[in-house]
């Protein structure tokens, strides 16, 4: 509360001047700082969904608007979600969060961040049906249908400790950047490829792939720019291998199929540490 005092001049007229105590000065500043900090921090939806039944031909989304039904839709906040495919769970694709042309129009170019997908036990991401299925991704921004897919996909994670999937990707964006995503293969079977981060057109940089166990059939990528017409960079990605079996394919710290750079990428084999 502000404290006021009245002072009288020589003419006898009154004038008001304010005298603020130190605490009254700092209170509004402190509250303003708290409010600014509150709005600066993303408010994650934080769904945590586990699939333990056969949902084929369904696609599972951690950002479903119903936290009890991952197959329903992908209309909720694409940040801070977790999806687990556990024993008995079978789906076509599994996403910690997915944004695509079926999402609400206002969300179709949103960023997709801090999501996670886990495959464990005997869970399966089977890929039954049309090509493009069989993907487990921590975060995905997809432009299928011609719209959306422009969001940055960052700080997402995909882990397999058991079960199987065709492909596993930390984070994947079609038109935007894929940054600081992680894939960890610790067990189970990956029947095609593993990617820390992938981008069709944008940058795929600062992504990480860890192989600690399990089996991968066709290659490992720290970060990959996939389209031949892409101009994005694939820089500063890494692969760390401490175990497991990579049956075929090539191990890339970073790979660029487009015209952009692929610099400062790293592959470490038989390392002694990893997250």
Buried (B, 14 or more C-beta within 10 A) or exposed (E): EEEEEEEEEEEEEEEEEEEEEEEEEEEEEEEEEEEEEEEEEEEBBEBEBBBBEEBBBBBBBBBBBEBEBBBBBBBBBBBBBBBBBBEEBBBBBBBBBBBBBBBEEEBBBBBBBBBBBBBBBBBBBBBEEEEEBBBBBBBBBBBEEEBBBBBBBBBBBBBBBBBBBBBBBBBBBBBBBBBBBBBBBBBBBBBBBBBBBBBBBBBBBBBBBBBBBBBBBBBBBBBBBBBEEBBBBBBBBBBBBBBBEBEEBEBBBBBBBBEBBBEBBEBBEEEEEBE
